[in-house]
Amino acid sequence: MYKLPLFVFLFFASLAATAQQESTYQKDLKALFQEIQLTPSYQEQITGQKKQEYEDLYQQLKHERIGNSGYDTLYQLSVLLWPLKDNHLGFYETPHAQFTAAMLSDTSLLRRYRATGNFKQYPVPVRNCDSLLTALETKPLNSIEGIYHQGGFKIGIFFQRKEKRFIGILLGSNAIWQKGEMVALLYEISPGRYRAVYANLYTKDLSFVKNERYSPGRLYYFASKNKSTPLIGHINPKKPLLELRNIDEQIQYMRLGNFRTSDEALQVSERFYTRIKDSLLAPNLIVDLRNNPGGGFKSSGKYLSLLRRYSSKGKIFVLVNNHTVSNAEQFMVKLKAISGVQTFGETTLGMITYGSNYGNTKTLPSGKYKFYPTDMRDTGNFLQYEEVGVGPDVILHQQTDWIDQLVIRIRQGK
C-alpha cells in the first residue's frame, strides 16, 4: 500500500484543520446574521437598499481570512453589528471561570485552572515591555496612547501603524496573565470613537464594545489613566442609590441612581418615592442621574411626573455623565423638554433607543460566543441620540466636585 510522505500528510492535515476552522466560523457567522435580522433595530433601520448592502456585507465576511487569535474571530464576527445603531446589543465569548483579586493568590486553584481547556493564552506583540512603558509614560492626556489602570492591573495602549489599530498589553504578570499579553484591540471609526474587543482581566474572556469613546484620561468601558484618584464626574459606588437631602435652605439634592424594574427594585423605589414625594420644598433642586444604568418608565415614570409638578414652583438642575445610560437617558430627554430645566455634566453614553424586556441570550453553533439581542422598539423618537448620547446644556470640568460646581452656579444665579 502506497504511503504519503510525512510532509505531504501534514500539509493535507493542516488544510483539513483550516477548512474545519473556516466552517465553524461560517456557521457562527450565519447564525449571528439570522439572529440580528430578528431584532427591532434591524427591522427598523435596515430597509430598502440597505438590505442588499447588509447581505453583501455578510457574503464578504463569509470569505474573509481570519487570524489565529481569538481577538480576530470575535472582531470579524462583530462587524455584522456595525450597521445597526443599537448599543444595547451584546456580543461576547461564553463566560468561563470568574476570579476575584483575592483568588489570584490561591496558587493551587490557579494551577488547576491553568491545566484545563478553559485557560487561554493570547498574543504577546511586544517583546520589550520596559522600553514601551518608558515611551508611553510621556504620552499627553489628550492621546489615547498611554498607561491605564483597571483594578490592580497596569495596561499599555499604543498604535500599531501597519495594522492601523490600537492594542493594549498587560505590563505585568500574575498567575493567569503573562507580561506582554494582549488585553485590548481598538479600531478608530471617528475621532475619539472606537470599535473594541476587550479581555476580562479576571477570566480572559473577550467581549465586543461597539461604541467605545475616549475622553482625556479614560476609555469609558475599559480603564483610566488615573491610578488612584476617582473620576470627578462619577459617584462613589458606596453612596445610596436613592437619596434626598438638603444642601441648604435654598437647595435640595436628589439622587436617582437606577430605574430597575425587578419586583424588589420597584418596591424599594416605591418606598423611597412615597417618603419624599411631599418633601421637595426648596426653590432649587439638583437631580443626580450620574451612573444610572437605566431600567424602565415603570420605575422612572413616577419621578418624571413628580418633577413636572415641582417645576411649576422650583428650578431643576440635572447632573449626568457618560455612565448615564438607557432609560436614564430617555428620562433626561423628557426632563430637558420641561421649561426651566437645565442639564449639567458631560454627554451621556448613547445607549438609549432599544433594550431588552427578557434578557435572553443566543449561543452560536460553536458554543464559544453569545449574542444578546434587543426586543424593544423605538417608541420615543430616541434614535437621534443613539451612539452620540445626549449633551448637557453646560459641560462641567474635571478639577473639582460636580455638586460643588453646581451649587456655586445656583448661588450665583447662573
C-alpha positions as MATLAB code, in Angstrom:
seq = 'MYKLPLFVFLFFASLAATAQQESTYQKDLKALFQEIQLTPSYQEQITGQKKQEYEDLYQQLKHERIGNSGYDTLYQLSVLLWPLKDNHLGFYETPHAQFTAAMLSDTSLLRRYRATGNFKQYPVPVRNCDSLLTALETKPLNSIEGIYHQGGFKIGIFFQRKEKRFIGILLGSNAIWQKGEMVALLYEISPGRYRAVYANLYTKDLSFVKNERYSPGRLYYFASKNKSTPLIGHINPKKPLLELRNIDEQIQYMRLGNFRTSDEALQVSERFYTRIKDSLLAPNLIVDLRNNPGGGFKSSGKYLSLLRRYSSKGKIFVLVNNHTVSNAEQFMVKLKAISGVQTFGETTLGMITYGSNYGNTKTLPSGKYKFYPTDMRDTGNFLQYEEVGVGPDVILHQQTDWIDQLVIRIRQGK';
ca = [
       0.000    0.000    0.000;
       1.378    3.408   -1.024;
       2.035    5.784    1.882;
       2.126    9.562    1.591;
       5.374   11.206    2.659;
       5.070   12.662    6.136;
       5.370   16.304    4.965;
       2.555   15.751    2.414;
       0.371   14.144    5.061;
       0.949   17.048    7.435;
       0.186   19.537    4.660;
      -3.212   17.982    3.917;
      -3.939   17.601    7.620;
      -3.268   21.312    8.017;
      -5.616   22.125    5.129;
      -8.349   19.989    6.691;
      -7.946   21.721   10.038;
      -8.112   25.133    8.353;
     -11.229   24.139    6.416;
     -12.842   22.946    9.645;
     -11.948   26.223   11.335;
     -13.431   28.242    8.489;
     -16.556   26.077    8.554;
     -17.019   26.746   12.270;
     -16.579   30.474   11.686;
     -19.058   30.436    8.809;
     -21.657   28.587   10.882;
     -21.328   31.137   13.669;
     -21.487   33.980   11.148;
     -24.650   32.587    9.564;
     -26.363   32.105   12.927;
     -25.459   35.632   14.039;
     -26.669   37.027   10.701;
     -30.041   35.298   11.196;
     -30.427   36.376   14.836;
     -29.648   40.022   14.068;
     -32.426   40.116   11.470;
     -34.965   39.298   14.203;
     -34.138   42.403   16.226;
     -36.332   45.532   16.116;
     -33.284   47.693   15.369;
     -32.533   45.680   12.213;
     -36.174   45.716   11.101;
     -36.489   49.478   11.656;
     -33.136   50.539   10.210;
     -32.111   48.021    7.527;
     -34.715   48.644    4.851;
     -34.761   49.149    1.077;
     -31.284   49.292   -0.469;
     -29.712   48.794    2.962;
     -30.970   45.181    2.971;
     -28.942   44.364   -0.121;
     -25.923   46.158    1.313;
     -26.239   44.127    4.504;
     -26.475   40.875    2.513;
     -23.364   41.937    0.581;
     -21.548   42.557    3.862;
     -22.476   39.067    5.064;
     -21.201   37.478    1.858;
     -17.958   39.432    2.115;
     -17.414   38.336    5.725;
     -18.001   34.692    4.782;
     -14.847   34.738    2.687;
     -12.605   36.843    4.910;
      -9.352   35.313    6.102;
      -9.346   35.038    9.891;
      -6.227   35.343   12.028;
      -5.269   32.835   14.678;
      -6.083   34.986   17.690;
      -9.440   34.883   19.461;
      -9.491   38.654   19.046;
      -9.514   38.257   15.274;
     -12.508   35.891   15.179;
     -14.643   37.806   17.664;
     -13.860   41.086   15.949;
     -14.630   39.728   12.470;
     -17.988   38.324   13.599;
     -18.818   41.611   15.319;
     -18.672   43.502   12.012;
     -22.242   42.282   11.411;
     -23.357   44.547   14.270;
     -21.739   47.681   12.870;
     -24.524   48.897   10.519;
     -27.070   48.940   13.367;
     -27.462   51.879   15.710;
     -28.235   49.746   18.747;
     -25.745   49.798   21.587;
     -27.860   47.509   23.757;
     -26.825   44.616   21.514;
     -24.185   42.446   23.172;
     -21.639   40.053   21.711;
     -19.064   38.205   23.781;
     -17.323   34.920   24.478;
     -19.213   32.374   26.552;
     -18.012   33.091   30.122;
     -15.752   30.642   31.911;
     -14.120   30.811   35.327;
     -14.559   34.006   37.320;
     -11.732   35.082   39.597;
     -11.577   37.828   42.169;
      -8.427   39.717   43.116;
      -8.175   37.562   46.267;
      -8.421   34.319   44.277;
      -5.401   35.307   42.174;
      -3.217   34.488   45.170;
      -4.613   30.940   45.510;
      -1.828   29.091   43.713;
      -3.384   25.616   43.923;
      -6.693   26.864   42.488;
      -4.966   28.658   39.631;
      -2.718   25.691   38.915;
      -5.805   23.535   38.381;
      -7.369   26.219   36.199;
      -4.271   26.545   34.022;
      -4.427   22.797   33.376;
      -7.977   22.986   31.960;
      -9.069   23.613   28.399;
     -10.625   26.916   29.507;
      -7.252   28.547   30.088;
      -6.342   30.906   27.270;
      -3.095   32.377   26.074;
      -3.133   35.486   23.927;
      -0.560   37.045   21.560;
       2.488   38.804   23.014;
       3.033   41.501   20.352;
       5.814   43.376   22.198;
       8.904   41.638   23.492;
      10.405   44.599   25.334;
       7.659   45.889   27.602;
      10.045   48.050   29.607;
      11.005   50.245   26.641;
       7.322   50.512   25.680;
       6.495   51.564   29.249;
       9.095   54.322   29.051;
       7.685   55.589   25.747;
       4.064   55.536   26.937;
       4.825   57.441   30.142;
       5.416   60.580   28.073;
       2.137   60.463   26.148;
      -0.115   63.512   26.740;
      -3.512   63.207   28.402;
      -5.373   64.004   25.174;
      -3.798   60.966   23.460;
      -5.446   57.555   23.690;
      -1.936   56.097   23.846;
      -0.581   55.757   27.340;
      -0.653   53.760   30.567;
      -4.017   52.717   32.009;
      -5.163   51.146   35.261;
      -8.024   48.757   35.901;
      -8.174   47.345   39.410;
      -4.637   46.256   40.181;
      -3.692   45.806   36.527;
      -1.440   48.131   34.520;
      -2.060   48.251   30.762;
      -0.191   49.964   27.952;
      -2.178   51.089   24.896;
      -0.324   52.052   21.714;
      -0.838   52.367   17.952;
       0.218   49.643   15.511;
       0.879   51.594   12.346;
       0.989   48.637    9.949;
      -2.332   47.188   11.147;
      -3.882   50.681   11.628;
      -5.203   49.807   15.049;
      -4.561   50.344   18.743;
      -3.783   47.447   21.032;
      -3.399   47.119   24.779;
      -0.973   44.815   26.516;
      -0.513   43.878   30.150;
       2.574   45.486   31.684;
       2.878   42.949   34.483;
       2.359   39.254   35.193;
       0.231   37.225   37.559;
      -0.968   33.649   37.805;
      -3.242   33.841   34.731;
      -1.569   36.538   32.643;
       1.870   36.647   31.070;
       3.566   40.034   30.875;
       3.039   41.475   27.401;
      -0.120   39.527   26.570;
      -2.714   41.397   24.547;
      -5.772   42.561   26.514;
      -7.387   45.092   24.160;
      -7.948   45.751   20.464;
      -9.354   49.052   19.170;
     -10.123   50.389   15.690;
     -10.894   54.112   15.398;
     -14.089   54.801   13.418;
     -14.192   58.563   14.013;
     -12.223   60.973   16.226;
     -12.420   59.665   19.779;
     -14.721   56.723   18.935;
     -13.705   53.077   18.558;
     -14.878   49.534   17.940;
     -13.141   47.471   20.607;
     -12.559   43.940   21.822;
     -11.570   43.704   25.490;
     -10.400   40.831   27.652;
     -11.940   40.392   31.089;
      -8.850   40.631   33.277;
     -10.188   38.028   35.725;
     -11.368   35.405   33.225;
      -9.541   36.150   29.937;
     -12.922   36.006   28.150;
     -13.375   38.513   25.317;
     -16.247   40.897   24.652;
     -17.058   43.348   21.860;
     -17.733   47.016   22.618;
     -19.469   48.747   19.742;
     -19.227   52.345   20.887;
     -16.095   52.889   22.941;
     -15.175   56.524   23.499;
     -12.060   58.260   24.710;
     -12.029   61.493   26.643;
      -8.855   62.813   28.250;
      -7.714   60.253   30.772;
     -10.144   57.412   30.213;
     -11.698   54.862   27.919;
     -15.301   54.730   29.092;
     -15.734   50.946   29.043;
     -12.219   49.886   29.904;
      -9.825   51.761   32.123;
      -8.497   55.093   33.359;
      -5.061   56.652   33.174;
      -5.520   57.884   36.735;
      -4.486   55.133   39.141;
      -5.700   56.372   42.500;
      -7.895   59.462   42.217;
     -11.544   58.682   41.393;
     -13.047   60.349   38.345;
     -14.560   63.672   39.376;
     -17.718   63.172   37.335;
     -18.519   59.753   38.797;
     -20.219   58.727   42.024;
     -18.700   56.572   44.733;
     -20.487   53.181   44.369;
     -20.927   53.084   48.153;
     -23.248   56.106   48.045;
     -27.024   55.433   48.337;
     -28.771   54.794   45.005;
     -31.820   56.771   46.091;
     -31.372   59.827   48.258;
     -32.944   63.175   49.123;
     -31.107   65.649   51.327;
     -30.897   69.371   51.986;
     -27.713   71.169   50.954;
     -29.002   74.413   52.454;
     -32.335   76.209   52.784;
     -32.325   77.079   49.095;
     -31.041   73.840   47.525;
     -32.093   70.215   47.797;
     -30.274   67.253   46.278;
     -31.993   64.114   44.942;
     -30.090   61.147   43.595;
     -31.888   58.721   41.299;
     -29.250   56.006   40.893;
     -31.230   53.404   38.963;
     -34.613   52.732   37.373;
     -34.520   48.930   37.533;
     -37.858   47.174   37.200;
     -37.368   43.926   39.105;
     -40.021   43.342   41.769;
     -37.548   44.065   44.560;
     -36.185   47.229   42.895;
     -39.706   48.532   42.257;
     -40.623   48.039   45.902;
     -37.534   49.917   47.076;
     -38.231   52.702   44.586;
     -41.886   52.966   45.619;
     -40.982   53.243   49.305;
     -38.474   55.996   48.566;
     -40.949   57.855   46.364;
     -43.684   57.687   48.996;
     -41.295   59.042   51.614;
     -40.070   62.045   49.577;
     -42.935   62.973   47.249;
     -44.130   65.793   49.545;
     -40.641   66.885   50.611;
     -39.462   68.877   47.578;
     -39.744   72.275   49.271;
     -36.596   74.240   48.369;
     -36.690   76.604   45.357;
     -33.762   74.768   43.716;
     -33.425   71.017   43.182;
     -30.398   69.084   41.915;
     -31.416   65.791   40.280;
     -28.411   63.476   40.007;
     -28.616   60.857   37.225;
     -24.898   60.057   37.086;
     -24.010   56.363   36.729;
     -27.698   55.470   36.414;
     -27.751   52.243   34.283;
     -31.398   52.664   33.343;
     -34.347   50.345   33.689;
     -37.808   51.407   32.587;
     -40.540   54.028   32.915;
     -42.370   51.564   35.134;
     -39.899   52.780   37.739;
     -38.882   56.224   36.478;
     -42.324   57.454   35.362;
     -43.471   58.491   38.828;
     -40.345   60.644   39.303;
     -40.920   62.296   35.952;
     -44.457   63.228   36.997;
     -43.201   64.456   40.380;
     -40.588   66.694   38.768;
     -43.082   68.089   36.270;
     -45.252   69.170   39.203;
     -42.270   70.570   41.076;
     -41.128   72.603   38.026;
     -44.120   74.942   38.440;
     -42.654   76.249   41.705;
     -38.923   75.471   41.601;
     -35.893   75.210   39.341;
     -34.417   71.826   38.348;
     -30.716   71.232   37.696;
     -29.880   67.791   36.279;
     -26.467   66.111   36.593;
     -25.468   63.461   34.016;
     -22.261   61.742   32.916;
     -21.069   59.227   30.356;
     -22.429   56.402   32.517;
     -25.972   57.772   32.391;
     -27.480   55.039   30.236;
     -30.633   53.670   28.606;
     -33.867   54.667   30.372;
     -31.900   57.235   32.392;
     -31.008   58.914   29.082;
     -34.641   58.772   27.997;
     -35.594   60.294   31.353;
     -33.091   63.105   30.759;
     -34.539   63.846   27.297;
     -38.017   64.167   28.782;
     -36.732   66.370   31.611;
     -34.994   68.685   29.113;
     -38.370   69.261   27.468;
     -39.725   70.812   30.690;
     -39.462   74.592   30.726;
     -36.733   75.895   33.017;
     -34.844   72.620   33.436;
     -31.065   72.857   32.920;
     -28.652   69.946   32.454;
     -25.008   69.779   33.519;
     -22.051   67.390   33.333;
     -20.949   65.539   30.211;
     -22.568   63.783   27.256;
     -24.392   60.574   28.135;
     -23.365   57.193   26.736;
     -25.715   56.979   23.745;
     -27.234   53.595   24.595;
     -30.758   54.908   24.688;
     -33.046   53.606   21.974;
     -33.792   49.914   22.297;
     -33.247   47.468   25.161;
     -34.449   44.061   26.246;
     -37.582   43.078   28.118;
     -36.466   39.496   28.703;
     -32.659   39.464   28.801;
     -32.376   36.330   26.663;
     -29.077   35.366   25.055;
     -28.375   33.245   21.985;
     -25.430   30.844   21.842;
     -23.798   30.496   18.425;
     -23.249   26.969   16.972;
     -19.615   26.692   18.103;
     -20.689   27.278   21.699;
     -17.867   29.832   22.008;
     -19.910   33.011   21.585;
     -23.100   34.546   22.912;
     -25.285   37.201   21.331;
     -27.516   39.431   23.471;
     -30.369   40.644   21.240;
     -32.738   43.526   21.848;
     -36.507   43.098   21.670;
     -37.818   46.641   22.326;
     -38.727   49.148   19.615;
     -38.014   52.873   19.449;
     -41.256   54.301   20.816;
     -39.957   57.717   21.801;
     -38.016   59.041   18.810;
     -34.729   58.412   20.636;
     -32.744   57.071   17.660;
     -31.242   60.510   17.024;
     -29.270   60.096   20.284;
     -28.113   56.514   19.741;
     -24.300   56.262   19.706;
     -23.847   60.045   20.101;
     -25.528   60.496   23.507;
     -27.446   63.427   24.954;
     -25.346   66.525   25.548;
     -25.795   68.728   28.638;
     -26.541   72.438   28.498;
     -23.347   73.119   30.463;
     -20.206   70.939   30.486;
     -18.565   70.708   33.917;
     -14.786   70.486   34.319;
     -12.892   67.651   35.991;
     -10.949   69.700   38.544;
     -13.490   69.954   41.389;
     -16.540   68.069   42.618;
     -19.500   68.466   40.282;
     -22.061   69.041   43.029;
     -19.860   71.806   44.444;
     -19.591   73.368   40.966;
     -23.340   73.247   40.530;
     -24.097   74.669   43.984;
     -21.818   77.643   43.237;
     -23.634   78.228   39.937;
     -27.045   78.101   41.634;
     -25.997   80.520   44.341;
     -24.588   82.899   41.732;
     -27.809   82.665   39.728;
     -26.118   81.184   36.653;
];
